[in-house]
Amino acid sequence: MATKEANHKDMFPWLHARMEESISSSSSCWSGSPRASGYRASLYVAGAMGALVAAWVTRAFGRRPTMVAGGAASLAGSILSAAGSTVWTLLLGRVLLGFGVGFANQAIPLYLSEMPPPDSRGAINNVFQLSYDIGLFLADLIIFGVERPRESWGWRISLGMAAAPSLFLTLGALFIPETANSIIQRDIDFHRAVKTLQTTRGTPDILAELNDIMAAGDAQVTTNQSFYRITRYEYRPQLVMAIAIPFFQQVIGFKLVAFYIPILIRNIGFGKNSFLMSAFVIGLTSTTSTMVLMAVIDRIGRRAMFTFGGIQMLVSLVTIGRVMMTQLSDDNVISRGYACFALFLVCVYLMGFGWSWGPLGWSVPSEIFPLEIRSAGQSIVVAVWFLFAFVIAETFPTLLCRLKATNFFISGGWLAMVIVFIHLFLPETGGIAMERMDRVWKEHWFWKKTAAVEATQDDCFDDIT
């Protein structure tokens, strides 16, 4: 909301005046203000802190209560933001929203990874990204609708509408079962865990999976210990992925491509409707590609989709950069033919992102951690995501102003590095039970060395004792 021009007069008059002045001279060079930066930062910082706190909540109370708490915090934040009359109430509402999102992003991927059987985990887990795509599209439509009347209270509707999904999450989480993994980890009710597994697997023959979960539950540790334990050599692969994957998800150009979509659509001839058409382009391509991924991910595998989508994104990103560098003027004017061609390439990029790094950037990290460090590991993933989302949000205007189309080639360089990284260091995780996931790391050409180092350390410790 801090970047929506129609809301600045009422919410942030200082920012509105700054943007108006900047837009009159160069539509891609504005730096905002410290107060606007602080408002944006509050969401990211609260989200990261919420994710770290959620590690303790999911470990101590389970996945369901964490989702309920996240929904309740978001609900309170949206109501406070919509009703706020001062900067401080808006800021408090923003913090509560961020805290709730941090809780939800930590607990929901874990729940969606633990609940389904291994052979359908990929499809079900990526419902998280599909819901995000649909929600983002609906949010854009709401913002477009409240901007049309140009009423000063339109931004209150935009912020208040966040209460709807928050309420749905809060109430919905009350009526779903807890995962068997969480039940056994907390030593709550063995028979309840058995019933949950039999119901979700559709068969009474769940002994092998139950034994795996119980063996993992025997290694349970406290939350503080799990944050310390994840730094041990045996968990080094998971820790690297917990940091690398959310970082890569932020630097491979999605925000850059999304910024230029309204410019291209405006040059094609849609004028004032460019924002609405941009929402349709992003929403349609993202939703469609994520649904395609859900249909094929458990047959094709995670690594293949990462690689295929990454190459598709790289080719389209570099080509877009070439078109923008040679055809786009300083006033963001481009011929209609080149605008159509660039928009086609944008759709190719968005499709690639939608069936690779968009959803897999969330689902793969949530399924790689053993039970004893799972809550802490997912919290690190979410906290890193919020951290670099904040860095990108703060540096993006400056980079865009100074480097312009060169940013496409920089993002392309990151993509090339990412493709190589995934090919070399990420083993296939599809179709493997989560409590047996440690085997894929021990058999990997590179990460098995960390297991050997850990075994050596354990032997030395045994000799000493």
Contacts in CASP RR format, 6 or more apart in sequence:
PFRMAT RR
TARGET T0000
AUTHOR 0000-0000-0000
METHOD contacts of the structure
MODEL  1
MATKEANHKDMFPWLHARMEESISSSSSCWSGSPRASGYRASLYVAGAMG
ALVAAWVTRAFGRRPTMVAGGAASLAGSILSAAGSTVWTLLLGRVLLGFG
VGFANQAIPLYLSEMPPPDSRGAINNVFQLSYDIGLFLADLIIFGVERPR
ESWGWRISLGMAAAPSLFLTLGALFIPETANSIIQRDIDFHRAVKTLQTT
RGTPDILAELNDIMAAGDAQVTTNQSFYRITRYEYRPQLVMAIAIPFFQQ
VIGFKLVAFYIPILIRNIGFGKNSFLMSAFVIGLTSTTSTMVLMAVIDRI
GRRAMFTFGGIQMLVSLVTIGRVMMTQLSDDNVISRGYACFALFLVCVYL
MGFGWSWGPLGWSVPSEIFPLEIRSAGQSIVVAVWFLFAFVIAETFPTLL
CRLKATNFFISGGWLAMVIVFIHLFLPETGGIAMERMDRVWKEHWFWKKT
AAVEATQDDCFDDIT
1 7 0 8 1.000
1 11 0 8 1.000
1 155 0 8 1.000
1 158 0 8 1.000
1 159 0 8 1.000
2 11 0 8 1.000
2 12 0 8 1.000
2 15 0 8 1.000
2 36 0 8 1.000
2 39 0 8 1.000
2 40 0 8 1.000
4 143 0 8 1.000
4 147 0 8 1.000
4 155 0 8 1.000
4 158 0 8 1.000
5 16 0 8 1.000
5 19 0 8 1.000
6 146 0 8 1.000
6 147 0 8 1.000
6 150 0 8 1.000
6 154 0 8 1.000
6 155 0 8 1.000
7 147 0 8 1.000
7 154 0 8 1.000
7 155 0 8 1.000
7 158 0 8 1.000
8 15 0 8 1.000
8 16 0 8 1.000
8 19 0 8 1.000
9 16 0 8 1.000
9 152 0 8 1.000
10 152 0 8 1.000
10 153 0 8 1.000
10 155 0 8 1.000
11 90 0 8 1.000
11 155 0 8 1.000
12 35 0 8 1.000
12 36 0 8 1.000
12 39 0 8 1.000
14 33 0 8 1.000
14 35 0 8 1.000
15 32 0 8 1.000
15 33 0 8 1.000
15 35 0 8 1.000
15 36 0 8 1.000
18 30 0 8 1.000
18 32 0 8 1.000
18 33 0 8 1.000
19 30 0 8 1.000
19 32 0 8 1.000
22 29 0 8 1.000
22 30 0 8 1.000
22 31 0 8 1.000
23 30 0 8 1.000
26 330 0 8 1.000
26 331 0 8 1.000
26 401 0 8 1.000
27 263 0 8 1.000
27 331 0 8 1.000
27 332 0 8 1.000
28 332 0 8 1.000
28 400 0 8 1.000
28 401 0 8 1.000
28 404 0 8 1.000
29 397 0 8 1.000
29 400 0 8 1.000
29 401 0 8 1.000
30 397 0 8 1.000
30 401 0 8 1.000
31 397 0 8 1.000
31 398 0 8 1.000
31 401 0 8 1.000
32 397 0 8 1.000
35 87 0 8 1.000
37 394 0 8 1.000
39 87 0 8 1.000
39 90 0 8 1.000
39 91 0 8 1.000
39 94 0 8 1.000
40 390 0 8 1.000
40 393 0 8 1.000
40 394 0 8 1.000
41 390 0 8 1.000
41 394 0 8 1.000
42 91 0 8 1.000
42 94 0 8 1.000
42 95 0 8 1.000
42 98 0 8 1.000
43 94 0 8 1.000
43 95 0 8 1.000
43 97 0 8 1.000
43 98 0 8 1.000
43 101 0 8 1.000
44 98 0 8 1.000
44 386 0 8 1.000
44 387 0 8 1.000
44 389 0 8 1.000
44 390 0 8 1.000
44 393 0 8 1.000
45 386 0 8 1.000
45 390 0 8 1.000
46 94 0 8 1.000
46 95 0 8 1.000
46 96 0 8 1.000
46 97 0 8 1.000
46 98 0 8 1.000
46 99 0 8 1.000
46 100 0 8 1.000
46 102 0 8 1.000
47 98 0 8 1.000
47 99 0 8 1.000
47 100 0 8 1.000
47 101 0 8 1.000
47 102 0 8 1.000
47 105 0 8 1.000
47 382 0 8 1.000
47 383 0 8 1.000
47 386 0 8 1.000
48 102 0 8 1.000
48 382 0 8 1.000
48 383 0 8 1.000
48 386 0 8 1.000
48 387 0 8 1.000
49 99 0 8 1.000
49 383 0 8 1.000
50 98 0 8 1.000
50 99 0 8 1.000
50 100 0 8 1.000
50 102 0 8 1.000
50 103 0 8 1.000
50 106 0 8 1.000
51 102 0 8 1.000
51 103 0 8 1.000
51 105 0 8 1.000
51 106 0 8 1.000
51 378 0 8 1.000
51 379 0 8 1.000
51 382 0 8 1.000
51 383 0 8 1.000
51 386 0 8 1.000
52 379 0 8 1.000
52 383 0 8 1.000
53 99 0 8 1.000
53 103 0 8 1.000
54 66 0 8 1.000
54 102 0 8 1.000
54 103 0 8 1.000
54 106 0 8 1.000
54 107 0 8 1.000
54 375 0 8 1.000
54 379 0 8 1.000
54 382 0 8 1.000
55 106 0 8 1.000
55 223 0 8 1.000
55 226 0 8 1.000
55 227 0 8 1.000
55 375 0 8 1.000
55 376 0 8 1.000
55 377 0 8 1.000
55 378 0 8 1.000
55 379 0 8 1.000
56 223 0 8 1.000
56 375 0 8 1.000
57 65 0 8 1.000
57 66 0 8 1.000
57 69 0 8 1.000
57 103 0 8 1.000
57 107 0 8 1.000
58 66 0 8 1.000
58 106 0 8 1.000
58 107 0 8 1.000
58 110 0 8 1.000
58 182 0 8 1.000
58 375 0 8 1.000
58 378 0 8 1.000
59 185 0 8 1.000
59 186 0 8 1.000
59 222 0 8 1.000
59 223 0 8 1.000
59 226 0 8 1.000
59 375 0 8 1.000
59 376 0 8 1.000
60 186 0 8 1.000
60 223 0 8 1.000
61 186 0 8 1.000
62 107 0 8 1.000
62 178 0 8 1.000
62 182 0 8 1.000
62 186 0 8 1.000
63 107 0 8 1.000
63 110 0 8 1.000
63 111 0 8 1.000
63 114 0 8 1.000
63 178 0 8 1.000
63 179 0 8 1.000
63 182 0 8 1.000
64 111 0 8 1.000
64 173 0 8 1.000
64 174 0 8 1.000
64 176 0 8 1.000
64 177 0 8 1.000
64 178 0 8 1.000
65 173 0 8 1.000
66 103 0 8 1.000
66 106 0 8 1.000
66 107 0 8 1.000
67 103 0 8 1.000
67 104 0 8 1.000
67 107 0 8 1.000
67 108 0 8 1.000
67 111 0 8 1.000
67 169 0 8 1.000
67 173 0 8 1.000
68 169 0 8 1.000
68 170 0 8 1.000
68 173 0 8 1.000
68 174 0 8 1.000
69 100 0 8 1.000
69 103 0 8 1.000
70 99 0 8 1.000
70 100 0 8 1.000
70 101 0 8 1.000
70 102 0 8 1.000
70 103 0 8 1.000
70 104 0 8 1.000
70 107 0 8 1.000
70 166 0 8 1.000
70 169 0 8 1.000
70 170 0 8 1.000
71 100 0 8 1.000
71 103 0 8 1.000
71 104 0 8 1.000
71 166 0 8 1.000
71 167 0 8 1.000
71 169 0 8 1.000
71 170 0 8 1.000
71 173 0 8 1.000
72 166 0 8 1.000
72 170 0 8 1.000
73 96 0 8 1.000
73 97 0 8 1.000
73 98 0 8 1.000
73 99 0 8 1.000
73 100 0 8 1.000
73 103 0 8 1.000
74 96 0 8 1.000
74 97 0 8 1.000
74 98 0 8 1.000
74 100 0 8 1.000
74 101 0 8 1.000
74 104 0 8 1.000
74 162 0 8 1.000
74 165 0 8 1.000
74 166 0 8 1.000
74 169 0 8 1.000
75 163 0 8 1.000
75 166 0 8 1.000
75 167 0 8 1.000
75 170 0 8 1.000
76 93 0 8 1.000
76 96 0 8 1.000
77 92 0 8 1.000
77 93 0 8 1.000
77 94 0 8 1.000
77 95 0 8 1.000
77 96 0 8 1.000
77 97 0 8 1.000
77 162 0 8 1.000
78 93 0 8 1.000
78 97 0 8 1.000
78 159 0 8 1.000
78 160 0 8 1.000
78 161 0 8 1.000
78 162 0 8 1.000
78 163 0 8 1.000
78 166 0 8 1.000
79 160 0 8 1.000
79 163 0 8 1.000
80 89 0 8 1.000
80 92 0 8 1.000
80 93 0 8 1.000
80 96 0 8 1.000
81 89 0 8 1.000
81 90 0 8 1.000
81 93 0 8 1.000
81 94 0 8 1.000
81 97 0 8 1.000
81 159 0 8 1.000
81 160 0 8 1.000
81 162 0 8 1.000
82 156 0 8 1.000
82 157 0 8 1.000
82 159 0 8 1.000
82 160 0 8 1.000
82 163 0 8 1.000
83 89 0 8 1.000
83 156 0 8 1.000
84 90 0 8 1.000
97 162 0 8 1.000
102 382 0 8 1.000
102 386 0 8 1.000
104 169 0 8 1.000
105 362 0 8 1.000
105 382 0 8 1.000
105 385 0 8 1.000
106 375 0 8 1.000
106 378 0 8 1.000
106 379 0 8 1.000
106 382 0 8 1.000
108 128 0 8 1.000
109 125 0 8 1.000
109 128 0 8 1.000
109 362 0 8 1.000
109 363 0 8 1.000
109 365 0 8 1.000
109 366 0 8 1.000
109 378 0 8 1.000
110 179 0 8 1.000
110 366 0 8 1.000
110 374 0 8 1.000
110 375 0 8 1.000
110 378 0 8 1.000
111 179 0 8 1.000
112 124 0 8 1.000
112 125 0 8 1.000
112 127 0 8 1.000
112 128 0 8 1.000
112 363 0 8 1.000
112 366 0 8 1.000
113 121 0 8 1.000
113 125 0 8 1.000
113 363 0 8 1.000
113 366 0 8 1.000
113 367 0 8 1.000
113 434 0 8 1.000
114 179 0 8 1.000
114 180 0 8 1.000
114 181 0 8 1.000
114 182 0 8 1.000
114 434 0 8 1.000
115 124 0 8 1.000
115 179 0 8 1.000
115 200 0 8 1.000
116 122 0 8 1.000
116 123 0 8 1.000
116 124 0 8 1.000
116 125 0 8 1.000
116 200 0 8 1.000
117 200 0 8 1.000
117 201 0 8 1.000
118 430 0 8 1.000
118 431 0 8 1.000
118 432 0 8 1.000
118 433 0 8 1.000
118 434 0 8 1.000
119 298 0 8 1.000
119 431 0 8 1.000
120 298 0 8 1.000
121 298 0 8 1.000
121 367 0 8 1.000
121 430 0 8 1.000
121 431 0 8 1.000
121 434 0 8 1.000
122 294 0 8 1.000
122 297 0 8 1.000
122 298 0 8 1.000
122 363 0 8 1.000
122 430 0 8 1.000
123 294 0 8 1.000
123 295 0 8 1.000
123 297 0 8 1.000
123 298 0 8 1.000
125 362 0 8 1.000
125 363 0 8 1.000
125 366 0 8 1.000
125 367 0 8 1.000
126 290 0 8 1.000
126 293 0 8 1.000
126 294 0 8 1.000
126 297 0 8 1.000
126 359 0 8 1.000
126 360 0 8 1.000
126 363 0 8 1.000
127 294 0 8 1.000
128 359 0 8 1.000
128 362 0 8 1.000
128 363 0 8 1.000
129 290 0 8 1.000
129 354 0 8 1.000
129 358 0 8 1.000
129 359 0 8 1.000
129 362 0 8 1.000
129 363 0 8 1.000
130 287 0 8 1.000
130 290 0 8 1.000
130 291 0 8 1.000
130 294 0 8 1.000
130 359 0 8 1.000
133 283 0 8 1.000
133 286 0 8 1.000
133 287 0 8 1.000
133 290 0 8 1.000
133 354 0 8 1.000
134 283 0 8 1.000
134 287 0 8 1.000
135 165 0 8 1.000
136 282 0 8 1.000
136 283 0 8 1.000
136 286 0 8 1.000
137 279 0 8 1.000
137 280 0 8 1.000
137 282 0 8 1.000
137 283 0 8 1.000
137 284 0 8 1.000
137 286 0 8 1.000
137 287 0 8 1.000
139 158 0 8 1.000
139 161 0 8 1.000
140 275 0 8 1.000
140 276 0 8 1.000
140 278 0 8 1.000
140 279 0 8 1.000
140 282 0 8 1.000
140 283 0 8 1.000
141 276 0 8 1.000
141 279 0 8 1.000
142 157 0 8 1.000
142 158 0 8 1.000
142 161 0 8 1.000
143 158 0 8 1.000
144 275 0 8 1.000
144 276 0 8 1.000
144 279 0 8 1.000
146 154 0 8 1.000
146 155 0 8 1.000
146 157 0 8 1.000
146 158 0 8 1.000
147 154 0 8 1.000
147 275 0 8 1.000
177 196 0 8 1.000
177 199 0 8 1.000
177 200 0 8 1.000
178 192 0 8 1.000
178 196 0 8 1.000
179 196 0 8 1.000
180 193 0 8 1.000
180 194 0 8 1.000
180 196 0 8 1.000
180 197 0 8 1.000
180 200 0 8 1.000
180 210 0 8 1.000
180 213 0 8 1.000
181 213 0 8 1.000
181 216 0 8 1.000
181 371 0 8 1.000
181 374 0 8 1.000
181 434 0 8 1.000
181 435 0 8 1.000
183 189 0 8 1.000
183 192 0 8 1.000
183 193 0 8 1.000
183 196 0 8 1.000
184 190 0 8 1.000
184 193 0 8 1.000
184 213 0 8 1.000
184 214 0 8 1.000
184 216 0 8 1.000
184 217 0 8 1.000
185 216 0 8 1.000
185 217 0 8 1.000
185 220 0 8 1.000
185 371 0 8 1.000
193 210 0 8 1.000
193 213 0 8 1.000
194 206 0 8 1.000
194 210 0 8 1.000
197 206 0 8 1.000
197 209 0 8 1.000
197 210 0 8 1.000
198 204 0 8 1.000
198 206 0 8 1.000
201 209 0 8 1.000
209 433 0 8 1.000
209 435 0 8 1.000
212 433 0 8 1.000
212 435 0 8 1.000
212 436 0 8 1.000
213 371 0 8 1.000
213 435 0 8 1.000
215 435 0 8 1.000
216 370 0 8 1.000
216 371 0 8 1.000
216 372 0 8 1.000
216 435 0 8 1.000
217 371 0 8 1.000
217 372 0 8 1.000
219 370 0 8 1.000
219 371 0 8 1.000
219 372 0 8 1.000
220 371 0 8 1.000
220 372 0 8 1.000
221 229 0 8 1.000
221 372 0 8 1.000
221 373 0 8 1.000
223 375 0 8 1.000
223 376 0 8 1.000
226 372 0 8 1.000
226 373 0 8 1.000
226 375 0 8 1.000
226 376 0 8 1.000
226 377 0 8 1.000
227 376 0 8 1.000
229 235 0 8 1.000
229 372 0 8 1.000
229 373 0 8 1.000
229 376 0 8 1.000
230 238 0 8 1.000
230 239 0 8 1.000
230 242 0 8 1.000
230 373 0 8 1.000
230 376 0 8 1.000
230 377 0 8 1.000
230 380 0 8 1.000
231 239 0 8 1.000
232 454 0 8 1.000
233 450 0 8 1.000
233 451 0 8 1.000
233 453 0 8 1.000
233 454 0 8 1.000
233 457 0 8 1.000
234 450 0 8 1.000
234 451 0 8 1.000
234 454 0 8 1.000
235 370 0 8 1.000
235 373 0 8 1.000
236 447 0 8 1.000
236 450 0 8 1.000
237 368 0 8 1.000
237 425 0 8 1.000
237 441 0 8 1.000
237 444 0 8 1.000
237 447 0 8 1.000
237 450 0 8 1.000
238 368 0 8 1.000
238 369 0 8 1.000
238 370 0 8 1.000
238 373 0 8 1.000
238 377 0 8 1.000
238 441 0 8 1.000
239 377 0 8 1.000
239 380 0 8 1.000
240 425 0 8 1.000
241 364 0 8 1.000
241 365 0 8 1.000
241 368 0 8 1.000
241 426 0 8 1.000
242 365 0 8 1.000
242 369 0 8 1.000
242 377 0 8 1.000
242 378 0 8 1.000
242 380 0 8 1.000
242 381 0 8 1.000
242 384 0 8 1.000
243 380 0 8 1.000
243 384 0 8 1.000
244 421 0 8 1.000
245 361 0 8 1.000
245 364 0 8 1.000
245 365 0 8 1.000
245 381 0 8 1.000
246 361 0 8 1.000
246 365 0 8 1.000
246 381 0 8 1.000
246 382 0 8 1.000
246 384 0 8 1.000
246 385 0 8 1.000
246 388 0 8 1.000
247 384 0 8 1.000
247 388 0 8 1.000
248 357 0 8 1.000
248 414 0 8 1.000
248 418 0 8 1.000
248 421 0 8 1.000
249 357 0 8 1.000
249 358 0 8 1.000
249 361 0 8 1.000
249 385 0 8 1.000
250 385 0 8 1.000
250 388 0 8 1.000
250 389 0 8 1.000
250 391 0 8 1.000
250 392 0 8 1.000
251 388 0 8 1.000
251 392 0 8 1.000
251 411 0 8 1.000
251 414 0 8 1.000
252 310 0 8 1.000
252 313 0 8 1.000
252 353 0 8 1.000
252 357 0 8 1.000
252 411 0 8 1.000
252 412 0 8 1.000
252 414 0 8 1.000
252 415 0 8 1.000
252 418 0 8 1.000
253 317 0 8 1.000
253 407 0 8 1.000
253 408 0 8 1.000
253 411 0 8 1.000
253 412 0 8 1.000
253 414 0 8 1.000
253 415 0 8 1.000
254 353 0 8 1.000
254 357 0 8 1.000
254 358 0 8 1.000
255 392 0 8 1.000
255 393 0 8 1.000
255 396 0 8 1.000
256 396 0 8 1.000
256 400 0 8 1.000
256 407 0 8 1.000
256 408 0 8 1.000
256 411 0 8 1.000
257 317 0 8 1.000
257 320 0 8 1.000
257 346 0 8 1.000
257 349 0 8 1.000
257 350 0 8 1.000
258 278 0 8 1.000
258 282 0 8 1.000
259 396 0 8 1.000
259 400 0 8 1.000
260 320 0 8 1.000
260 324 0 8 1.000
260 342 0 8 1.000
260 346 0 8 1.000
261 278 0 8 1.000
261 281 0 8 1.000
261 282 0 8 1.000
261 343 0 8 1.000
261 346 0 8 1.000
262 274 0 8 1.000
262 275 0 8 1.000
262 277 0 8 1.000
262 278 0 8 1.000
263 274 0 8 1.000
263 328 0 8 1.000
263 332 0 8 1.000
263 334 0 8 1.000
264 334 0 8 1.000
264 339 0 8 1.000
264 342 0 8 1.000
264 343 0 8 1.000
264 346 0 8 1.000
265 271 0 8 1.000
265 274 0 8 1.000
265 277 0 8 1.000
265 278 0 8 1.000
265 281 0 8 1.000
265 339 0 8 1.000
265 343 0 8 1.000
266 274 0 8 1.000
267 332 0 8 1.000
267 333 0 8 1.000
267 334 0 8 1.000
267 335 0 8 1.000
267 336 0 8 1.000
267 339 0 8 1.000
268 336 0 8 1.000
268 339 0 8 1.000
268 340 0 8 1.000
268 343 0 8 1.000
269 336 0 8 1.000
270 277 0 8 1.000
281 343 0 8 1.000
281 346 0 8 1.000
281 347 0 8 1.000
281 350 0 8 1.000
282 350 0 8 1.000
285 347 0 8 1.000
285 350 0 8 1.000
285 351 0 8 1.000
285 354 0 8 1.000
286 350 0 8 1.000
286 353 0 8 1.000
286 354 0 8 1.000
288 351 0 8 1.000
289 350 0 8 1.000
289 351 0 8 1.000
289 352 0 8 1.000
289 353 0 8 1.000
289 354 0 8 1.000
289 355 0 8 1.000
290 354 0 8 1.000
290 355 0 8 1.000
290 358 0 8 1.000
290 359 0 8 1.000
292 355 0 8 1.000
293 305 0 8 1.000
293 354 0 8 1.000
293 355 0 8 1.000
293 356 0 8 1.000
293 359 0 8 1.000
293 360 0 8 1.000
294 359 0 8 1.000
296 305 0 8 1.000
297 305 0 8 1.000
297 360 0 8 1.000
298 430 0 8 1.000
298 431 0 8 1.000
301 428 0 8 1.000
301 430 0 8 1.000
302 360 0 8 1.000
302 363 0 8 1.000
302 364 0 8 1.000
302 426 0 8 1.000
302 428 0 8 1.000
302 429 0 8 1.000
302 430 0 8 1.000
303 422 0 8 1.000
303 423 0 8 1.000
303 426 0 8 1.000
303 427 0 8 1.000
303 428 0 8 1.000
305 355 0 8 1.000
305 356 0 8 1.000
305 360 0 8 1.000
306 356 0 8 1.000
306 357 0 8 1.000
306 360 0 8 1.000
306 419 0 8 1.000
306 422 0 8 1.000
306 426 0 8 1.000
307 419 0 8 1.000
307 422 0 8 1.000
307 423 0 8 1.000
308 352 0 8 1.000
308 355 0 8 1.000
308 356 0 8 1.000
309 352 0 8 1.000
309 353 0 8 1.000
309 355 0 8 1.000
309 356 0 8 1.000
309 357 0 8 1.000
310 352 0 8 1.000
310 356 0 8 1.000
310 357 0 8 1.000
310 415 0 8 1.000
310 418 0 8 1.000
310 419 0 8 1.000
311 419 0 8 1.000
312 348 0 8 1.000
312 349 0 8 1.000
312 351 0 8 1.000
312 352 0 8 1.000
312 356 0 8 1.000
313 349 0 8 1.000
313 352 0 8 1.000
313 353 0 8 1.000
313 356 0 8 1.000
313 357 0 8 1.000
313 415 0 8 1.000
314 412 0 8 1.000
314 413 0 8 1.000
314 415 0 8 1.000
314 416 0 8 1.000
314 419 0 8 1.000
315 348 0 8 1.000
316 345 0 8 1.000
316 346 0 8 1.000
316 348 0 8 1.000
316 349 0 8 1.000
317 349 0 8 1.000
317 408 0 8 1.000
317 411 0 8 1.000
317 412 0 8 1.000
317 415 0 8 1.000
318 408 0 8 1.000
318 409 0 8 1.000
318 412 0 8 1.000
319 345 0 8 1.000
320 342 0 8 1.000
320 345 0 8 1.000
320 346 0 8 1.000
320 349 0 8 1.000
320 408 0 8 1.000
321 405 0 8 1.000
321 408 0 8 1.000
321 409 0 8 1.000
323 334 0 8 1.000
323 338 0 8 1.000
323 341 0 8 1.000
323 342 0 8 1.000
323 345 0 8 1.000
324 334 0 8 1.000
324 342 0 8 1.000
324 404 0 8 1.000
324 405 0 8 1.000
324 408 0 8 1.000
325 404 0 8 1.000
325 405 0 8 1.000
325 406 0 8 1.000
325 408 0 8 1.000
327 334 0 8 1.000
327 335 0 8 1.000
327 338 0 8 1.000
327 342 0 8 1.000
328 334 0 8 1.000
328 404 0 8 1.000
328 405 0 8 1.000
334 342 0 8 1.000
357 418 0 8 1.000
364 426 0 8 1.000
364 429 0 8 1.000
365 377 0 8 1.000
365 378 0 8 1.000
365 381 0 8 1.000
366 378 0 8 1.000
366 381 0 8 1.000
367 429 0 8 1.000
367 430 0 8 1.000
367 434 0 8 1.000
367 437 0 8 1.000
368 429 0 8 1.000
368 437 0 8 1.000
369 377 0 8 1.000
369 378 0 8 1.000
369 437 0 8 1.000
370 435 0 8 1.000
370 437 0 8 1.000
370 438 0 8 1.000
371 434 0 8 1.000
371 435 0 8 1.000
399 407 0 8 1.000
400 407 0 8 1.000
403 410 0 8 1.000
424 446 0 8 1.000
425 444 0 8 1.000
425 446 0 8 1.000
425 447 0 8 1.000
427 440 0 8 1.000
427 441 0 8 1.000
427 443 0 8 1.000
427 444 0 8 1.000
427 447 0 8 1.000
428 440 0 8 1.000
429 437 0 8 1.000
429 440 0 8 1.000
432 439 0 8 1.000
432 440 0 8 1.000
441 447 0 8 1.000
441 448 0 8 1.000
441 450 0 8 1.000
441 451 0 8 1.000
442 448 0 8 1.000
442 451 0 8 1.000
END
